[in-house]
Amino acid sequence: MSTSEIIASLEQWSIVVEESRLLHPTPEFVEGVYCACLEQVTGITKERLIEPTQEAFGSVSTAEDKDLYLSALTHTLLLHHLTRFATAARIDDFSAMDISSPKKDRTIILLSAFINFVKFTEQLCDPFINQLVEKSDALLAEREQVTKNLAEVERSIAEIKAKMAENEPRCKQLEIENQKCLSLISVAKEKKNILVNECEELKAQKLDLVKRKETLTMELEACNETNYRLKNRIVRSPERVKSSISTMSVTAVEYKKALVANEAKARELQAKITALMAIEQDIRSCIDQLQVVEKETKALEDLEKDLAELKDQLADKKIEKNELQLKHERVAKQLVNAQTKLSQTQQRAADKKAANARHMDNLQAEYDKMDVERKENDVQVAELRKEADEIEEKMAEHLKASEQELSSLLKEYWGVRLAAEKYMQTLASKLNMKVT
């Protein structure tokens, strides 16, 4: 690159350089320009290296040792980073001599390589920065969605807790009523067993009485038939009539006694039947009460099942809440990192814009000078063309190596992205979540 191109390129980054200094470089000037190029790519400055060196000397006992070695260590660290920067720019023979005793041609070659490398990194980083901005917007949208989901989950948890708090007195009341119902059921079962046994006994007695009634009815019919036959055998003679009357009166008295006894037994049986009907009604009312108690017991069991399900759902929601909180913290960290990178990029863009404005002013001034220097530059065109051919060859090799490195980076990127997608799908299947 020519000195004017180097000066113009450096002015784009707000680095003002005079041509005389390029033609006669000094160690301080060269170190400042190299550090400025290093800062454009890595953000490392000489001031930022002072604090790490001071921390490295924290175990040194005397202050004189610190003052003695602090500047040397800072210079060594700066040389180390500049060497790494030069190696990345395909300058493998960069050393401390390029800073301590700089030469014109060597300095121009190094600055050309550094400027080309910085421009190359700027062209390469723009898509990456745009991708970071898109990722930042996506993370913001995802954060809002996660916040909404978290609010919904917290609201549902609050509703479940409120519902549990509302149902808790009812559950306690139902438990007390359940205990009372269980005690009543046990007492009712005992009474039912006693009443069933009594009912069975009364039914047996009823059957016996019905049989006896049938027997008495048959005997009464037999007596009526006998009476009818006896009436037909009555003799008209007074003696026989008297004897028959006396006999029949005795028989009639006996029949009356038997009839009174049968009527008394029938009344007793009717009273027992009435008592049995009352007992049967009591048993039916007890059965109805038992059915009501069973219904209440079943309803209480259903409520207990619902309460257990609500507790399980609450535990699941707590687990989901913890997972969402972890995810929210991770997303917040990613957002902070993205915002930091975005702010740095915006600052660089603003600096670049200001440098471009200054560059336009300088170009106008240089345009006036170029009319005067054009004749002198014609002599140097041949040499510059030769140097340009060498630089183009180096650039072709550099581009080839960079393309190979970029292809390997893209391959690793797609591999990492595929692994991340598989991980997200696996995580989503474990958490029973839908990933779009």
C-alpha positions as CSV (number, residue, x, y, z in Angstrom):
1,M,0.0,0.0,0.0
2,S,1.1,3.6,-0.6
3,T,1.6,6.0,2.2
4,S,-1.5,7.9,1.2
5,E,-3.6,4.8,1.3
6,I,-2.2,3.8,4.7
7,I,-2.9,7.3,6.0
8,A,-6.4,7.3,4.6
9,S,-7.1,3.8,6.0
10,L,-5.8,4.8,9.4
11,E,-7.9,8.0,9.4
12,Q,-11.0,5.8,8.9
13,W,-10.3,4.5,12.4
14,S,-9.6,8.0,13.8
15,I,-5.9,7.5,13.7
16,V,-4.2,10.7,12.4
17,V,-0.8,9.9,10.9
18,E,1.6,12.2,9.1
19,E,3.5,11.1,6.0
20,S,6.8,12.3,7.4
21,R,6.4,9.8,10.3
22,L,5.8,7.0,7.9
23,L,8.9,7.9,5.9
24,H,11.0,8.3,9.1
25,P,9.3,6.0,11.7
26,T,10.2,6.1,15.4
27,P,9.7,3.4,18.0
28,E,7.0,5.4,19.9
29,F,5.1,6.1,16.6
30,V,5.3,2.5,15.4
31,E,4.2,1.1,18.7
32,G,1.2,3.5,18.9
33,V,0.0,2.7,15.3
34,Y,0.5,-1.1,15.9
35,C,-1.5,-0.9,19.1
36,A,-4.2,1.0,17.4
37,C,-4.5,-1.7,14.7
38,L,-4.5,-4.3,17.5
39,E,-7.3,-2.5,19.3
40,Q,-9.5,-2.5,16.2
41,V,-9.5,-6.3,16.1
42,T,-9.1,-7.4,19.7
43,G,-9.9,-4.4,21.8
44,I,-6.6,-4.7,23.7
45,T,-4.7,-1.5,24.6
46,K,-1.6,-0.8,26.5
47,E,-3.6,0.7,29.3
48,R,-5.7,-2.4,29.7
49,L,-2.5,-4.5,30.2
50,I,-1.4,-2.4,33.2
51,E,-4.0,-3.9,35.6
52,P,-3.2,-7.6,34.8
53,T,0.5,-6.9,35.3
54,Q,-0.1,-5.2,38.6
55,E,-2.2,-8.2,39.7
56,A,0.6,-10.5,38.6
57,F,3.0,-8.6,40.8
58,G,0.6,-8.8,43.8
59,S,2.9,-11.3,45.5
60,V,6.0,-9.1,45.1
61,S,7.2,-7.8,48.5
62,T,8.8,-4.5,47.6
63,A,7.5,-1.6,45.6
64,E,10.9,-1.0,44.0
65,D,10.6,-4.5,42.3
66,K,7.2,-3.6,41.0
67,D,8.3,-0.3,39.5
68,L,11.4,-2.0,38.0
69,Y,9.6,-4.9,36.3
70,L,6.2,-3.4,35.7
71,S,7.0,-1.6,32.5
72,A,9.1,-4.5,31.2
73,L,6.3,-7.0,31.7
74,T,3.7,-4.7,30.2
75,H,5.9,-4.3,27.1
76,T,6.4,-8.1,27.0
77,L,2.7,-8.7,27.1
78,L,2.1,-6.1,24.4
79,L,4.8,-7.7,22.2
80,H,3.1,-11.1,22.7
81,H,-0.3,-9.8,21.6
82,L,1.3,-7.9,18.6
83,T,3.1,-11.1,17.6
84,R,-0.1,-13.1,17.7
85,F,-1.8,-10.3,15.7
86,A,1.0,-10.3,13.1
87,T,0.9,-14.1,12.8
88,A,-2.9,-13.9,12.1
89,A,-2.0,-11.3,9.4
90,R,0.4,-13.9,7.9
91,I,3.6,-12.0,9.1
92,D,5.5,-14.9,10.7
93,D,8.8,-13.0,11.2
94,F,7.5,-10.2,13.4
95,S,9.8,-9.4,16.4
96,A,10.7,-6.7,18.9
97,M,13.2,-5.2,16.4
98,D,10.2,-4.0,14.3
99,I,9.2,-1.8,17.3
100,S,12.5,-0.8,18.8
101,S,14.4,-0.1,15.5
102,P,11.7,0.3,12.8
103,K,12.6,0.8,9.1
104,K,10.6,2.5,6.4
105,D,9.9,-0.4,4.0
106,R,9.4,-2.9,6.8
107,T,7.0,-0.6,8.6
108,I,5.0,0.0,5.4
109,I,4.8,-3.7,4.7
110,L,3.7,-4.4,8.3
111,L,1.1,-1.6,8.3
112,S,-0.3,-2.8,4.9
113,A,-0.7,-6.4,6.2
114,F,-2.3,-5.1,9.5
115,I,-4.7,-2.8,7.6
116,N,-5.7,-5.5,5.2
117,F,-6.3,-7.9,8.0
118,V,-8.4,-5.3,10.0
119,K,-10.5,-4.7,6.9
120,F,-10.9,-8.4,6.3
121,T,-12.1,-8.9,9.9
122,E,-14.5,-6.0,9.5
123,Q,-16.0,-7.6,6.4
124,L,-16.2,-10.9,8.1
125,C,-17.6,-9.7,11.3
126,D,-20.5,-7.7,9.8
127,P,-22.7,-10.8,9.0
128,F,-21.8,-12.2,12.4
129,I,-22.9,-8.9,14.1
130,N,-26.1,-8.9,12.1
131,Q,-26.7,-12.5,13.2
132,L,-26.0,-11.5,16.8
133,V,-28.6,-8.7,16.5
134,E,-31.2,-11.1,15.1
135,K,-30.4,-13.5,17.8
136,S,-30.7,-10.7,20.4
137,D,-34.2,-9.8,19.0
138,A,-35.1,-13.5,19.0
139,L,-33.9,-13.8,22.6
140,L,-35.9,-10.7,23.6
141,A,-39.0,-12.2,22.1
142,E,-38.4,-15.5,23.7
143,R,-37.8,-13.8,27.0
144,E,-41.1,-12.0,26.7
145,Q,-42.8,-15.3,25.9
146,V,-41.1,-17.1,28.8
147,T,-42.2,-14.2,31.1
148,K,-45.8,-14.5,29.9
149,N,-45.7,-18.3,30.4
150,L,-44.2,-17.8,33.8
151,A,-46.9,-15.3,34.7
152,E,-49.6,-17.7,33.5
153,V,-48.0,-20.6,35.5
154,E,-47.8,-18.4,38.6
155,R,-51.4,-17.3,38.1
156,S,-52.6,-20.9,37.8
157,I,-50.5,-21.9,40.8
158,A,-52.1,-19.0,42.8
159,E,-55.6,-20.2,41.6
160,I,-54.8,-23.7,42.7
161,K,-53.5,-22.5,46.1
162,A,-56.6,-20.3,46.5
163,K,-58.9,-23.2,45.6
164,M,-57.0,-25.5,48.0
165,A,-57.3,-22.9,50.7
166,E,-61.1,-22.6,50.0
167,N,-61.5,-26.4,50.0
168,E,-59.4,-27.0,53.1
169,P,-62.1,-26.0,55.7
170,R,-64.6,-28.0,53.6
171,C,-62.3,-31.0,53.6
172,K,-61.8,-30.7,57.4
173,Q,-65.6,-30.4,57.8
174,L,-66.1,-33.4,55.5
175,E,-63.5,-35.4,57.4
176,I,-65.4,-34.7,60.7
177,E,-68.7,-35.5,59.1
178,N,-67.1,-38.7,57.6
179,Q,-66.0,-39.8,61.1
180,K,-69.5,-39.1,62.4
181,C,-71.1,-40.9,59.5
182,L,-68.8,-43.9,60.0
183,S,-69.7,-44.1,63.6
184,L,-73.4,-43.7,62.7
185,I,-73.0,-46.4,60.0
186,S,-71.4,-48.8,62.5
187,V,-74.2,-48.1,65.0
188,A,-76.9,-48.4,62.3
189,K,-75.3,-51.7,61.1
190,E,-75.5,-53.1,64.6
191,K,-79.1,-52.0,64.9
192,K,-79.9,-53.4,61.4
193,N,-78.4,-56.8,62.4
194,I,-80.5,-56.8,65.6
195,L,-83.7,-55.7,63.6
196,V,-83.0,-58.2,60.9
197,N,-82.7,-61.0,63.5
198,E,-85.9,-59.8,65.2
199,C,-87.7,-59.6,61.8
200,E,-86.6,-63.1,61.0
201,E,-87.9,-64.3,64.3
202,L,-91.3,-62.4,63.9
203,K,-91.6,-63.8,60.3
204,A,-91.1,-67.3,61.7
205,Q,-93.7,-66.6,64.4
206,K,-96.0,-65.1,61.8
207,L,-95.7,-68.3,59.7
208,D,-96.5,-70.4,62.8
209,L,-99.5,-68.2,63.6
210,V,-100.8,-68.4,60.0
211,K,-100.5,-72.1,60.1
212,R,-102.3,-72.3,63.4
213,K,-105.0,-69.9,62.0
214,E,-105.4,-72.2,59.0
215,T,-105.7,-75.2,61.3
216,L,-108.3,-73.4,63.5
217,T,-110.2,-72.4,60.4
218,M,-110.2,-76.0,59.2
219,E,-111.3,-77.2,62.6
220,L,-114.1,-74.5,62.7
221,E,-115.3,-75.7,59.3
222,A,-115.2,-79.3,60.5
223,C,-117.2,-78.2,63.6
224,N,-119.8,-76.5,61.4
225,E,-120.2,-79.5,59.3
226,T,-120.5,-81.7,62.3
227,N,-123.1,-79.2,63.7
228,Y,-125.0,-79.4,60.5
229,R,-124.9,-83.2,60.5
230,L,-126.0,-83.2,64.2
231,K,-128.9,-80.9,63.4
232,N,-130.1,-83.3,60.8
233,R,-130.0,-86.1,63.3
234,I,-132.1,-84.3,65.9
235,V,-135.1,-86.4,67.0
236,R,-138.4,-84.8,67.6
237,S,-138.9,-86.5,71.0
238,P,-138.6,-84.1,74.0
239,E,-136.2,-86.3,75.9
240,R,-133.8,-86.7,73.2
241,V,-134.2,-83.0,72.3
242,K,-133.3,-82.1,75.9
243,S,-130.4,-84.3,75.9
244,S,-129.3,-83.0,72.6
245,I,-129.8,-79.5,73.7
246,S,-127.7,-80.0,76.8
247,T,-125.1,-81.7,74.8
248,M,-125.1,-79.0,72.2
249,S,-125.1,-76.2,74.8
250,V,-122.0,-77.8,76.3
251,T,-120.5,-78.1,72.8
252,A,-121.5,-74.5,72.0
253,V,-119.9,-73.2,75.2
254,E,-116.7,-75.1,74.3
255,Y,-116.9,-73.7,70.8
256,K,-117.4,-70.2,72.1
257,K,-114.5,-70.6,74.4
258,A,-112.4,-71.8,71.5
259,L,-113.7,-68.9,69.3
260,V,-112.8,-66.3,72.0
261,A,-109.4,-67.8,72.3
262,N,-108.9,-67.8,68.5
263,E,-110.1,-64.1,68.4
264,A,-107.6,-63.2,71.1
265,K,-104.9,-65.0,69.2
266,A,-106.0,-63.2,66.0
267,R,-105.8,-59.8,67.8
268,E,-102.4,-60.7,69.1
269,L,-101.3,-61.7,65.6
270,Q,-102.7,-58.5,64.2
271,A,-100.8,-56.5,66.8
272,K,-97.6,-58.4,65.9
273,I,-98.2,-57.8,62.2
274,T,-98.6,-54.1,62.9
275,A,-95.4,-54.1,64.9
276,L,-93.6,-55.9,62.1
277,M,-94.8,-53.3,59.6
278,A,-93.5,-50.5,61.8
279,I,-90.2,-52.4,62.2
280,E,-90.1,-52.8,58.5
281,Q,-90.6,-49.1,57.9
282,D,-87.9,-48.4,60.5
283,I,-85.6,-50.8,58.6
284,R,-86.4,-49.1,55.3
285,S,-85.6,-45.6,56.8
286,C,-82.3,-47.0,58.1
287,I,-81.5,-48.4,54.7
288,D,-82.3,-45.0,53.1
289,Q,-80.0,-43.3,55.7
290,L,-77.3,-45.9,54.9
291,Q,-77.6,-45.1,51.2
292,V,-77.3,-41.4,51.9
293,V,-74.3,-42.1,54.1
294,E,-72.7,-44.2,51.3
295,K,-73.3,-41.4,48.8
296,E,-71.7,-38.9,51.1
297,T,-68.8,-41.3,51.6
298,K,-68.4,-41.7,47.9
299,A,-68.5,-37.9,47.4
300,L,-65.8,-37.5,50.1
301,E,-63.6,-40.1,48.4
302,D,-64.0,-38.3,45.1
303,L,-63.0,-35.0,46.8
304,E,-60.0,-36.7,48.4
305,K,-59.0,-38.0,44.9
306,D,-59.4,-34.5,43.5
307,L,-57.3,-33.1,46.3
308,A,-54.5,-35.7,45.6
309,E,-54.6,-34.8,41.9
310,L,-54.4,-31.1,42.7
311,K,-51.4,-31.8,44.9
312,D,-49.7,-33.7,42.1
313,Q,-50.4,-30.9,39.6
314,L,-49.0,-28.4,42.1
315,A,-45.8,-30.4,42.4
316,D,-45.5,-30.6,38.6
317,K,-46.1,-26.9,38.3
318,K,-43.4,-26.2,40.9
319,I,-41.0,-28.3,38.9
320,E,-42.0,-26.5,35.7
321,K,-41.6,-23.1,37.5
322,N,-38.0,-24.0,38.6
323,E,-37.1,-25.1,35.1
324,L,-38.6,-21.9,33.7
325,Q,-36.6,-19.9,36.2
326,L,-33.4,-21.6,35.2
327,K,-34.2,-21.1,31.6
328,H,-35.0,-17.4,32.3
329,E,-31.7,-16.9,34.1
330,R,-29.8,-18.5,31.2
331,V,-31.7,-16.4,28.6
332,A,-31.0,-13.3,30.7
333,K,-27.2,-14.0,30.7
334,Q,-27.3,-14.6,26.9
335,L,-29.2,-11.3,26.5
336,V,-26.7,-9.4,28.6
337,N,-23.8,-10.8,26.5
338,A,-25.6,-10.0,23.3
339,Q,-26.4,-6.4,24.5
340,T,-22.7,-5.9,25.4
341,K,-21.6,-7.1,22.0
342,L,-24.3,-5.0,20.4
343,S,-23.2,-1.9,22.3
344,Q,-19.6,-2.5,21.3
345,T,-20.6,-2.9,17.7
346,Q,-22.7,0.3,17.8
347,Q,-19.8,2.2,19.3
348,R,-17.5,0.9,16.5
349,A,-20.1,1.9,13.9
350,A,-20.3,5.4,15.4
351,D,-16.6,5.7,15.5
352,K,-16.4,4.5,11.9
353,K,-19.0,7.0,10.8
354,A,-17.2,9.9,12.4
355,A,-13.9,8.6,10.8
356,N,-15.6,8.5,7.4
357,A,-16.7,12.1,7.8
358,R,-13.2,13.1,8.7
359,H,-11.9,11.0,5.9
360,M,-14.1,12.8,3.4
361,D,-12.6,16.1,4.5
362,N,-9.1,14.8,4.3
363,L,-9.8,13.4,0.8
364,Q,-10.8,16.8,-0.4
365,A,-7.5,18.2,1.0
366,E,-5.6,15.3,-0.4
367,Y,-7.2,15.7,-3.8
368,D,-5.6,19.2,-4.0
369,K,-2.2,17.7,-3.1
370,M,-2.6,14.9,-5.6
371,D,-2.5,17.3,-8.6
372,V,1.0,18.4,-7.4
373,E,2.2,14.9,-6.5
374,R,0.9,13.1,-9.6
375,K,4.1,13.7,-11.6
376,E,6.2,12.4,-8.8
377,N,4.0,9.3,-8.4
378,D,4.3,8.4,-12.1
379,V,8.0,7.5,-11.4
380,Q,7.0,5.2,-8.5
381,V,4.1,3.5,-10.4
382,A,6.4,0.8,-11.7
383,E,7.7,-0.1,-8.3
384,L,4.2,0.1,-6.8
385,R,2.9,-2.2,-9.5
386,K,5.6,-4.7,-8.7
387,E,4.8,-4.5,-5.0
388,A,1.1,-4.7,-5.8
389,D,1.6,-8.0,-7.7
390,E,3.5,-9.4,-4.7
391,I,0.8,-8.2,-2.4
392,E,-1.9,-9.7,-4.6
393,E,-0.1,-13.0,-4.6
394,K,0.0,-12.8,-0.8
395,M,-3.6,-11.8,-0.7
396,A,-4.6,-14.7,-2.9
397,E,-2.7,-17.1,-0.5
398,H,-4.3,-15.3,2.4
399,L,-7.8,-15.6,0.9
400,K,-7.3,-19.2,0.1
401,A,-6.2,-20.0,3.7
402,S,-9.0,-17.9,5.0
403,E,-11.6,-19.7,2.9
404,Q,-10.3,-23.0,4.1
405,E,-10.4,-21.8,7.7
406,L,-13.9,-20.3,7.1
407,S,-15.1,-23.6,5.6
408,S,-13.8,-25.5,8.6
409,L,-15.5,-23.0,11.0
410,L,-18.8,-23.3,9.1
411,K,-18.5,-27.1,9.3
412,E,-18.0,-26.9,13.0
413,Y,-20.8,-24.3,13.3
414,W,-23.3,-26.6,11.5
415,G,-22.2,-29.6,13.6
416,V,-22.7,-27.6,16.8
417,R,-26.0,-26.3,15.6
418,L,-27.2,-29.8,14.7
419,A,-26.1,-31.0,18.2
420,A,-27.9,-28.1,19.8
421,E,-31.1,-28.9,17.9
422,K,-30.9,-32.6,18.9
423,Y,-30.3,-31.4,22.5
424,M,-33.4,-29.1,22.4
425,Q,-35.5,-31.9,20.9
426,T,-34.4,-34.3,23.5
427,L,-35.0,-31.7,26.3
428,A,-38.4,-30.9,24.8
429,S,-39.3,-34.6,24.7
430,K,-38.2,-35.1,28.3
431,L,-40.2,-32.0,29.5
432,N,-43.2,-32.8,27.3
433,M,-42.9,-29.5,25.5
434,K,-43.6,-28.6,21.9
435,V,-40.7,-26.9,20.1
436,T,-41.5,-25.0,17.0
